[in-house]
Amino acid sequence: MNTLVEFECMEGKTWNLRKMSELVVKQVQLKHELEEMTTLVSKRDAKIDLLKAQSAKAQTEGPGSAEVSELRKKNETLLAQNADQIP
């Protein structure tokens, strides 16, 4: 039993063989590109997960809103006290 490629070669239809070869090469290239993109997406997803974890940790361990408000008030007071010294 002959394959389609063998049959076409026997019939002298080499242009089909060339076209099929080109398509196979293109398919291999596209598979390789897809693998690279999949790897990049996977790395990016891991980075996003890490940043989300760091953000959650910072929100729970960082200063509370009351503490931030107090620091802002102190900053405003210091700025007001030193306003005359700023050119």
Secondary structure, 3 states (H helix, E strand, C coil): CCCHHHHHHHCCCHHHHHHHHHHHHHHHHHHHHHHHHHHHHHHHHHHHHHHHHHHHHHHHHCCCHHHHHHHHHHHHHHHHHCHHHCC
